Amino acid sequence: MKTSEKKSLQKEIVAALKTVEDPEIPVDIYELGLIYEVKLDDNGGVEIDMTLTSPHCPVAESLPVEVEEKVNAVEGVDSVKVNIVWEPIWDRDMMSEEAKLELGFL
């Protein structure tokens, strides 16, 4: 996969991630800062490191599945692996300015 194709696919993956919302907070998981890393290999394999707002999050089982399904639906993606990580621990400072504004933190 060419570098330009990889960059384009990366943008499409981020767009797909922005369609996934945390059901408790009306902001998508990308803007919330729950996505720590998106790795894309040359064969269309995607590995995502993400966290949750809390280890006791009620959507701990369903949210990673939704992320996997949405990213897997992107044309050019061959496989998706979602890793739930707890380091660093998520806090409000990880949110984008857009998310902070939408939630009234600015």
Order of alpha helices (4+ residues) and beta strands (2+ residues): alpha-alpha-beta-beta-alpha-beta-alpha
